[in-house]
């Protein structure tokens, strides 16, 4: 954000509380509240760079597939799209939470639902979306919101219909979530 003029930035989120925080912190940037499912109120091919941190880590399969189509619609040709994901490292973290004595309620939820590493890795290797629905509170309802793992095999099979994969990295030394860089086809 530091290299782009504030009036060239746009942010959007489903939670109006987060939008208020952003408006309070960043002057001159446009922030909009969006619905849980597309469309966004932006014209076709309107963005050169799209960044979604910890969004696809929480969407159901139906919701994330709709949002991918929407990102494709609003991306300019040649745009760079940077998304974070949960992949193999997340499953290992959930396994480790099983033995954490002072785990928070959310960490206990993750350990309970994702902590069986053998089962989760089998599904991961097969390329299955691993999604556990729950309400994140407020506007993040259980019909689209939960915790999600998107294996590379699934991404190759479904996402490459719309996008070219530029890079995909699952390295906790680089970022706390896995990430993927896409370009629209």
TILUM-780352 format. One record per residue (C-alpha): residue number from 1; residue in one letter; x negated, y, z. Coordinates in pm, 1 decimal. Layout:
BEGIN
<site><nr>NUM</nr><rest>A</rest><xx>X</xx><yy>Y</yy><zz>Z</zz></site>
...
***
This chain:
BEGIN
<site><nr>1</nr><rest>X</rest><xx>0.0</xx><yy>0.0</yy><zz>0.0</zz></site>
<site><nr>2</nr><rest>X</rest><xx>-289.4</xx><yy>237.7</yy><zz>64.5</zz></site>
<site><nr>3</nr><rest>X</rest><xx>-375.8</xx><yy>249.6</yy><zz>-306.2</zz></site>
<site><nr>4</nr><rest>X</rest><xx>-26.0</xx><yy>327.0</yy><zz>-433.2</zz></site>
<site><nr>5</nr><rest>X</rest><xx>160.5</xx><yy>655.3</yy><zz>-395.7</zz></site>
<site><nr>6</nr><rest>X</rest><xx>448.3</xx><yy>612.4</yy><zz>-148.9</zz></site>
<site><nr>7</nr><rest>X</rest><xx>707.7</xx><yy>724.1</yy><zz>-404.7</zz></site>
<site><nr>8</nr><rest>X</rest><xx>601.1</xx><yy>427.5</yy><zz>-624.4</zz></site>
<site><nr>9</nr><rest>X</rest><xx>668.0</xx><yy>170.0</yy><zz>-350.3</zz></site>
<site><nr>10</nr><rest>X</rest><xx>997.1</xx><yy>-7.9</yy><zz>-288.2</zz></site>
<site><nr>11</nr><rest>X</rest><xx>1076.6</xx><yy>-241.6</yy><zz>-1.2</zz></site>
<site><nr>12</nr><rest>X</rest><xx>1382.1</xx><yy>-457.0</yy><zz>54.9</zz></site>
<site><nr>13</nr><rest>X</rest><xx>1502.0</xx><yy>-695.0</yy><zz>324.6</zz></site>
<site><nr>14</nr><rest>X</rest><xx>1820.9</xx><yy>-865.6</yy><zz>430.8</zz></site>
<site><nr>15</nr><rest>X</rest><xx>1792.4</xx><yy>-728.2</yy><zz>784.2</zz></site>
<site><nr>16</nr><rest>X</rest><xx>1894.5</xx><yy>-362.2</yy><zz>826.0</zz></site>
<site><nr>17</nr><rest>X</rest><xx>1698.4</xx><yy>-345.6</yy><zz>1153.8</zz></site>
<site><nr>18</nr><rest>X</rest><xx>1374.4</xx><yy>-418.1</yy><zz>965.2</zz></site>
<site><nr>19</nr><rest>X</rest><xx>1463.3</xx><yy>-158.3</yy><zz>703.0</zz></site>
<site><nr>20</nr><rest>X</rest><xx>1515.3</xx><yy>100.9</yy><zz>977.2</zz></site>
<site><nr>21</nr><rest>X</rest><xx>1174.0</xx><yy>18.2</yy><zz>1125.9</zz></site>
<site><nr>22</nr><rest>X</rest><xx>1012.8</xx><yy>55.9</yy><zz>782.0</zz></site>
<site><nr>23</nr><rest>X</rest><xx>1187.9</xx><yy>388.2</yy><zz>722.1</zz></site>
<site><nr>24</nr><rest>X</rest><xx>1063.6</xx><yy>510.5</yy><zz>1061.0</zz></site>
<site><nr>25</nr><rest>X</rest><xx>704.3</xx><yy>401.4</yy><zz>989.3</zz></site>
<site><nr>26</nr><rest>X</rest><xx>657.2</xx><yy>488.7</yy><zz>621.3</zz></site>
<site><nr>27</nr><rest>X</rest><xx>769.1</xx><yy>822.6</yy><zz>485.7</zz></site>
<site><nr>28</nr><rest>X</rest><xx>831.1</xx><yy>865.2</yy><zz>116.0</zz></site>
<site><nr>29</nr><rest>X</rest><xx>884.4</xx><yy>494.4</yy><zz>46.9</zz></site>
<site><nr>30</nr><rest>X</rest><xx>1220.3</xx><yy>361.7</yy><zz>-71.6</zz></site>
<site><nr>31</nr><rest>X</rest><xx>1357.2</xx><yy>82.7</yy><zz>147.9</zz></site>
<site><nr>32</nr><rest>X</rest><xx>1681.4</xx><yy>-97.9</yy><zz>65.1</zz></site>
<site><nr>33</nr><rest>X</rest><xx>1893.6</xx><yy>-357.9</yy><zz>240.3</zz></site>
<site><nr>34</nr><rest>X</rest><xx>1972.0</xx><yy>-656.1</yy><zz>19.7</zz></site>
<site><nr>35</nr><rest>X</rest><xx>2224.7</xx><yy>-936.2</yy><zz>48.9</zz></site>
<site><nr>36</nr><rest>X</rest><xx>2111.9</xx><yy>-1292.8</yy><zz>129.0</zz></site>
<site><nr>37</nr><rest>X</rest><xx>2148.8</xx><yy>-1385.4</yy><zz>-239.5</zz></site>
<site><nr>38</nr><rest>X</rest><xx>2071.1</xx><yy>-1187.9</yy><zz>-557.0</zz></site>
<site><nr>39</nr><rest>X</rest><xx>2110.6</xx><yy>-962.8</yy><zz>-737.5</zz></site>
<site><nr>40</nr><rest>X</rest><xx>1900.9</xx><yy>-670.7</yy><zz>-623.1</zz></site>
<site><nr>41</nr><rest>X</rest><xx>1999.4</xx><yy>-323.7</yy><zz>-733.3</zz></site>
<site><nr>42</nr><rest>X</rest><xx>1697.8</xx><yy>-272.5</yy><zz>-961.4</zz></site>
<site><nr>43</nr><rest>X</rest><xx>1682.4</xx><yy>-270.0</yy><zz>-1340.7</zz></site>
<site><nr>44</nr><rest>X</rest><xx>1534.2</xx><yy>-554.3</yy><zz>-1541.1</zz></site>
<site><nr>45</nr><rest>X</rest><xx>1154.1</xx><yy>-547.4</yy><zz>-1579.3</zz></site>
<site><nr>46</nr><rest>X</rest><xx>1102.0</xx><yy>-269.3</yy><zz>-1326.1</zz></site>
<site><nr>47</nr><rest>X</rest><xx>806.2</xx><yy>-390.5</yy><zz>-1114.1</zz></site>
<site><nr>48</nr><rest>X</rest><xx>436.8</xx><yy>-444.6</yy><zz>-1190.6</zz></site>
<site><nr>49</nr><rest>X</rest><xx>360.4</xx><yy>-605.5</yy><zz>-854.8</zz></site>
<site><nr>50</nr><rest>X</rest><xx>591.6</xx><yy>-799.7</yy><zz>-624.5</zz></site>
<site><nr>51</nr><rest>X</rest><xx>486.7</xx><yy>-911.8</yy><zz>-278.2</zz></site>
<site><nr>52</nr><rest>X</rest><xx>700.9</xx><yy>-1130.6</yy><zz>-51.2</zz></site>
<site><nr>53</nr><rest>X</rest><xx>540.7</xx><yy>-1220.2</yy><zz>280.5</zz></site>
<site><nr>54</nr><rest>X</rest><xx>716.0</xx><yy>-1487.6</yy><zz>487.0</zz></site>
<site><nr>55</nr><rest>X</rest><xx>1029.4</xx><yy>-1488.4</yy><zz>273.2</zz></site>
<site><nr>56</nr><rest>X</rest><xx>1003.6</xx><yy>-1818.2</yy><zz>83.9</zz></site>
<site><nr>57</nr><rest>X</rest><xx>892.9</xx><yy>-1980.2</yy><zz>411.2</zz></site>
<site><nr>58</nr><rest>X</rest><xx>1250.3</xx><yy>-1945.8</yy><zz>533.4</zz></site>
<site><nr>59</nr><rest>X</rest><xx>1483.4</xx><yy>-1987.6</yy><zz>235.8</zz></site>
<site><nr>60</nr><rest>X</rest><xx>1693.6</xx><yy>-2291.2</yy><zz>152.0</zz></site>
<site><nr>61</nr><rest>X</rest><xx>1625.4</xx><yy>-2455.6</yy><zz>-182.2</zz></site>
<site><nr>62</nr><rest>X</rest><xx>1937.3</xx><yy>-2301.6</yy><zz>-338.0</zz></site>
<site><nr>63</nr><rest>X</rest><xx>1847.3</xx><yy>-1955.2</yy><zz>-208.1</zz></site>
<site><nr>64</nr><rest>X</rest><xx>1481.5</xx><yy>-1966.6</yy><zz>-310.3</zz></site>
<site><nr>65</nr><rest>X</rest><xx>1563.9</xx><yy>-2085.6</yy><zz>-662.6</zz></site>
<site><nr>66</nr><rest>X</rest><xx>1808.0</xx><yy>-1794.3</yy><zz>-704.5</zz></site>
<site><nr>67</nr><rest>X</rest><xx>1549.6</xx><yy>-1549.0</yy><zz>-568.8</zz></site>
<site><nr>68</nr><rest>X</rest><xx>1286.1</xx><yy>-1681.0</yy><zz>-809.7</zz></site>
<site><nr>69</nr><rest>X</rest><xx>1519.0</xx><yy>-1607.6</yy><zz>-1101.0</zz></site>
<site><nr>70</nr><rest>X</rest><xx>1578.1</xx><yy>-1260.5</yy><zz>-959.6</zz></site>
<site><nr>71</nr><rest>X</rest><xx>1205.8</xx><yy>-1193.2</yy><zz>-920.3</zz></site>
<site><nr>72</nr><rest>X</rest><xx>1159.0</xx><yy>-1303.7</yy><zz>-1279.1</zz></site>
<site><nr>73</nr><rest>X</rest><xx>1433.0</xx><yy>-1062.2</yy><zz>-1387.8</zz></site>
<site><nr>74</nr><rest>X</rest><xx>1287.9</xx><yy>-757.1</yy><zz>-1210.7</zz></site>
<site><nr>75</nr><rest>X</rest><xx>922.1</xx><yy>-829.7</yy><zz>-1295.5</zz></site>
<site><nr>76</nr><rest>X</rest><xx>766.0</xx><yy>-651.8</yy><zz>-1591.9</zz></site>
<site><nr>77</nr><rest>X</rest><xx>586.1</xx><yy>-868.8</yy><zz>-1846.5</zz></site>
<site><nr>78</nr><rest>X</rest><xx>240.6</xx><yy>-937.9</yy><zz>-1705.6</zz></site>
<site><nr>79</nr><rest>X</rest><xx>347.1</xx><yy>-849.6</yy><zz>-1350.1</zz></site>
<site><nr>80</nr><rest>X</rest><xx>167.0</xx><yy>-1012.1</yy><zz>-1059.0</zz></site>
<site><nr>81</nr><rest>X</rest><xx>385.9</xx><yy>-1179.1</yy><zz>-799.4</zz></site>
<site><nr>82</nr><rest>X</rest><xx>234.1</xx><yy>-1271.1</yy><zz>-464.2</zz></site>
<site><nr>83</nr><rest>X</rest><xx>439.6</xx><yy>-1498.2</yy><zz>-235.1</zz></site>
<site><nr>84</nr><rest>X</rest><xx>349.2</xx><yy>-1669.9</yy><zz>88.4</zz></site>
<site><nr>85</nr><rest>X</rest><xx>454.0</xx><yy>-2028.9</yy><zz>152.5</zz></site>
<site><nr>86</nr><rest>X</rest><xx>429.8</xx><yy>-2300.4</yy><zz>407.9</zz></site>
<site><nr>87</nr><rest>X</rest><xx>241.4</xx><yy>-2603.5</yy><zz>289.8</zz></site>
<site><nr>88</nr><rest>X</rest><xx>15.1</xx><yy>-2874.9</yy><zz>431.2</zz></site>
<site><nr>89</nr><rest>X</rest><xx>-151.0</xx><yy>-2653.0</yy><zz>698.2</zz></site>
<site><nr>90</nr><rest>X</rest><xx>191.1</xx><yy>-2566.3</yy><zz>844.7</zz></site>
<site><nr>91</nr><rest>X</rest><xx>276.5</xx><yy>-2935.0</yy><zz>889.7</zz></site>
<site><nr>92</nr><rest>X</rest><xx>-50.5</xx><yy>-2988.9</yy><zz>1075.8</zz></site>
<site><nr>93</nr><rest>X</rest><xx>22.0</xx><yy>-2686.6</yy><zz>1296.1</zz></site>
<site><nr>94</nr><rest>X</rest><xx>365.3</xx><yy>-2830.5</yy><zz>1382.3</zz></site>
<site><nr>95</nr><rest>X</rest><xx>208.6</xx><yy>-3164.9</yy><zz>1474.3</zz></site>
<site><nr>96</nr><rest>X</rest><xx>-29.0</xx><yy>-2981.2</yy><zz>1708.2</zz></site>
<site><nr>97</nr><rest>X</rest><xx>265.4</xx><yy>-2800.8</yy><zz>1870.2</zz></site>
<site><nr>98</nr><rest>X</rest><xx>395.4</xx><yy>-3138.4</yy><zz>1990.9</zz></site>
<site><nr>99</nr><rest>X</rest><xx>122.9</xx><yy>-3142.9</yy><zz>2257.3</zz></site>
<site><nr>100</nr><rest>X</rest><xx>132.8</xx><yy>-2772.9</yy><zz>2347.6</zz></site>
<site><nr>101</nr><rest>X</rest><xx>241.8</xx><yy>-2752.5</yy><zz>2711.9</zz></site>
<site><nr>102</nr><rest>X</rest><xx>348.5</xx><yy>-2387.5</yy><zz>2704.1</zz></site>
<site><nr>103</nr><rest>X</rest><xx>522.9</xx><yy>-2393.8</yy><zz>2364.3</zz></site>
<site><nr>104</nr><rest>X</rest><xx>789.1</xx><yy>-2128.1</yy><zz>2311.4</zz></site>
<site><nr>105</nr><rest>X</rest><xx>1144.5</xx><yy>-2227.8</yy><zz>2222.7</zz></site>
<site><nr>106</nr><rest>X</rest><xx>1074.1</xx><yy>-2168.5</yy><zz>1853.8</zz></site>
<site><nr>107</nr><rest>X</rest><xx>749.7</xx><yy>-2367.7</yy><zz>1869.9</zz></site>
<site><nr>108</nr><rest>X</rest><xx>940.6</xx><yy>-2653.8</yy><zz>2036.0</zz></site>
<site><nr>109</nr><rest>X</rest><xx>1195.3</xx><yy>-2635.3</yy><zz>1752.9</zz></site>
<site><nr>110</nr><rest>X</rest><xx>915.0</xx><yy>-2659.5</yy><zz>1494.1</zz></site>
<site><nr>111</nr><rest>X</rest><xx>746.6</xx><yy>-2948.7</yy><zz>1677.2</zz></site>
<site><nr>112</nr><rest>X</rest><xx>1076.5</xx><yy>-3136.5</yy><zz>1706.0</zz></site>
<site><nr>113</nr><rest>X</rest><xx>1170.3</xx><yy>-3090.3</yy><zz>1338.9</zz></site>
<site><nr>114</nr><rest>X</rest><xx>834.6</xx><yy>-3088.7</yy><zz>1157.8</zz></site>
<site><nr>115</nr><rest>X</rest><xx>600.4</xx><yy>-3254.9</yy><zz>1409.7</zz></site>
<site><nr>116</nr><rest>X</rest><xx>607.8</xx><yy>-3611.7</yy><zz>1276.6</zz></site>
<site><nr>117</nr><rest>X</rest><xx>311.0</xx><yy>-3562.2</yy><zz>1045.6</zz></site>
<site><nr>118</nr><rest>X</rest><xx>329.9</xx><yy>-3906.1</yy><zz>881.6</zz></site>
<site><nr>119</nr><rest>X</rest><xx>694.3</xx><yy>-3859.1</yy><zz>779.1</zz></site>
<site><nr>120</nr><rest>X</rest><xx>647.0</xx><yy>-3498.4</yy><zz>672.6</zz></site>
<site><nr>121</nr><rest>X</rest><xx>332.9</xx><yy>-3575.7</yy><zz>471.4</zz></site>
<site><nr>122</nr><rest>X</rest><xx>512.2</xx><yy>-3856.8</yy><zz>289.9</zz></site>
<site><nr>123</nr><rest>X</rest><xx>783.5</xx><yy>-3611.5</yy><zz>184.8</zz></site>
<site><nr>124</nr><rest>X</rest><xx>520.7</xx><yy>-3348.0</yy><zz>102.6</zz></site>
<site><nr>125</nr><rest>X</rest><xx>324.0</xx><yy>-3582.4</yy><zz>-125.4</zz></site>
<site><nr>126</nr><rest>X</rest><xx>646.2</xx><yy>-3681.6</yy><zz>-302.9</zz></site>
<site><nr>127</nr><rest>X</rest><xx>709.1</xx><yy>-3313.1</yy><zz>-373.9</zz></site>
<site><nr>128</nr><rest>X</rest><xx>1027.2</xx><yy>-3279.2</yy><zz>-169.1</zz></site>
<site><nr>129</nr><rest>X</rest><xx>1141.1</xx><yy>-2945.9</yy><zz>-30.3</zz></site>
<site><nr>130</nr><rest>X</rest><xx>1129.9</xx><yy>-2980.3</yy><zz>347.1</zz></site>
<site><nr>131</nr><rest>X</rest><xx>1394.0</xx><yy>-2748.6</yy><zz>489.4</zz></site>
<site><nr>132</nr><rest>X</rest><xx>1544.5</xx><yy>-2730.0</yy><zz>836.1</zz></site>
<site><nr>133</nr><rest>X</rest><xx>1836.4</xx><yy>-2490.6</yy><zz>854.8</zz></site>
<site><nr>134</nr><rest>X</rest><xx>1900.3</xx><yy>-2264.8</yy><zz>1151.1</zz></site>
<site><nr>135</nr><rest>X</rest><xx>2022.8</xx><yy>-1917.7</yy><zz>1213.6</zz></site>
<site><nr>136</nr><rest>X</rest><xx>1751.1</xx><yy>-1660.3</yy><zz>1255.0</zz></site>
<site><nr>137</nr><rest>X</rest><xx>2005.4</xx><yy>-1439.8</yy><zz>1427.0</zz></site>
<site><nr>138</nr><rest>X</rest><xx>2190.5</xx><yy>-1138.4</yy><zz>1300.0</zz></site>
<site><nr>139</nr><rest>X</rest><xx>2217.8</xx><yy>-1145.7</yy><zz>920.3</zz></site>
<site><nr>140</nr><rest>X</rest><xx>1986.7</xx><yy>-1445.6</yy><zz>879.2</zz></site>
<site><nr>141</nr><rest>X</rest><xx>2264.4</xx><yy>-1705.0</yy><zz>878.0</zz></site>
<site><nr>142</nr><rest>X</rest><xx>2223.9</xx><yy>-2081.6</yy><zz>856.5</zz></site>
<site><nr>143</nr><rest>X</rest><xx>2371.5</xx><yy>-2100.2</yy><zz>504.8</zz></site>
<site><nr>144</nr><rest>X</rest><xx>2044.2</xx><yy>-1972.5</yy><zz>354.5</zz></site>
<site><nr>145</nr><rest>X</rest><xx>1794.7</xx><yy>-1929.0</yy><zz>640.0</zz></site>
<site><nr>146</nr><rest>X</rest><xx>1572.4</xx><yy>-2183.2</yy><zz>812.5</zz></site>
<site><nr>147</nr><rest>X</rest><xx>1215.2</xx><yy>-2308.5</yy><zz>797.6</zz></site>
<site><nr>148</nr><rest>X</rest><xx>1080.0</xx><yy>-2434.6</yy><zz>467.5</zz></site>
<site><nr>149</nr><rest>X</rest><xx>779.7</xx><yy>-2621.1</yy><zz>328.2</zz></site>
<site><nr>150</nr><rest>X</rest><xx>730.9</xx><yy>-2608.6</yy><zz>-51.5</zz></site>
<site><nr>151</nr><rest>X</rest><xx>480.2</xx><yy>-2868.3</yy><zz>-176.4</zz></site>
<site><nr>152</nr><rest>X</rest><xx>266.0</xx><yy>-2796.4</yy><zz>-485.4</zz></site>
<site><nr>153</nr><rest>X</rest><xx>425.5</xx><yy>-3084.8</yy><zz>-676.9</zz></site>
<site><nr>154</nr><rest>X</rest><xx>769.6</xx><yy>-2928.2</yy><zz>-627.5</zz></site>
<site><nr>155</nr><rest>X</rest><xx>640.8</xx><yy>-2585.8</yy><zz>-730.3</zz></site>
<site><nr>156</nr><rest>X</rest><xx>481.8</xx><yy>-2729.0</yy><zz>-1046.2</zz></site>
<site><nr>157</nr><rest>X</rest><xx>803.5</xx><yy>-2910.9</yy><zz>-1135.0</zz></site>
<site><nr>158</nr><rest>X</rest><xx>1045.6</xx><yy>-2620.6</yy><zz>-1078.1</zz></site>
<site><nr>159</nr><rest>X</rest><xx>870.5</xx><yy>-2284.5</yy><zz>-1067.5</zz></site>
<site><nr>160</nr><rest>X</rest><xx>667.9</xx><yy>-2322.5</yy><zz>-1385.7</zz></site>
<site><nr>161</nr><rest>X</rest><xx>987.9</xx><yy>-2298.5</yy><zz>-1589.4</zz></site>
<site><nr>162</nr><rest>X</rest><xx>980.5</xx><yy>-1924.1</yy><zz>-1514.0</zz></site>
<site><nr>163</nr><rest>X</rest><xx>622.7</xx><yy>-1851.8</yy><zz>-1406.8</zz></site>
<site><nr>164</nr><rest>X</rest><xx>261.3</xx><yy>-1928.5</yy><zz>-1475.2</zz></site>
<site><nr>165</nr><rest>X</rest><xx>72.2</xx><yy>-2017.0</yy><zz>-1159.6</zz></site>
<site><nr>166</nr><rest>X</rest><xx>-235.1</xx><yy>-1793.8</yy><zz>-1139.5</zz></site>
<site><nr>167</nr><rest>X</rest><xx>-356.9</xx><yy>-1920.3</yy><zz>-802.1</zz></site>
<site><nr>168</nr><rest>X</rest><xx>-230.9</xx><yy>-2126.5</yy><zz>-508.0</zz></site>
<site><nr>169</nr><rest>X</rest><xx>-423.2</xx><yy>-2143.9</yy><zz>-180.1</zz></site>
<site><nr>170</nr><rest>X</rest><xx>-350.4</xx><yy>-2314.5</yy><zz>151.6</zz></site>
<site><nr>171</nr><rest>X</rest><xx>-646.1</xx><yy>-2195.3</yy><zz>360.2</zz></site>
<site><nr>172</nr><rest>X</rest><xx>-584.0</xx><yy>-2059.1</yy><zz>709.9</zz></site>
<site><nr>173</nr><rest>X</rest><xx>-922.8</xx><yy>-1887.8</yy><zz>700.5</zz></site>
<site><nr>174</nr><rest>X</rest><xx>-793.2</xx><yy>-1660.4</yy><zz>422.4</zz></site>
<site><nr>175</nr><rest>X</rest><xx>-433.0</xx><yy>-1603.3</yy><zz>533.3</zz></site>
<site><nr>176</nr><rest>X</rest><xx>-202.7</xx><yy>-1729.8</yy><zz>807.0</zz></site>
<site><nr>177</nr><rest>X</rest><xx>31.1</xx><yy>-1876.9</yy><zz>544.3</zz></site>
<site><nr>178</nr><rest>X</rest><xx>-39.8</xx><yy>-2045.6</yy><zz>213.3</zz></site>
<site><nr>179</nr><rest>X</rest><xx>-0.8</xx><yy>-1816.0</yy><zz>-85.7</zz></site>
<site><nr>180</nr><rest>X</rest><xx>74.8</xx><yy>-1836.9</yy><zz>-453.4</zz></site>
<site><nr>181</nr><rest>X</rest><xx>17.4</xx><yy>-1583.3</yy><zz>-727.6</zz></site>
<site><nr>182</nr><rest>X</rest><xx>253.6</xx><yy>-1598.7</yy><zz>-1024.4</zz></site>
<site><nr>183</nr><rest>X</rest><xx>309.5</xx><yy>-1424.2</yy><zz>-1354.4</zz></site>
<site><nr>184</nr><rest>X</rest><xx>637.7</xx><yy>-1434.5</yy><zz>-1543.2</zz></site>
<site><nr>185</nr><rest>X</rest><xx>645.5</xx><yy>-1646.5</yy><zz>-1859.3</zz></site>
***
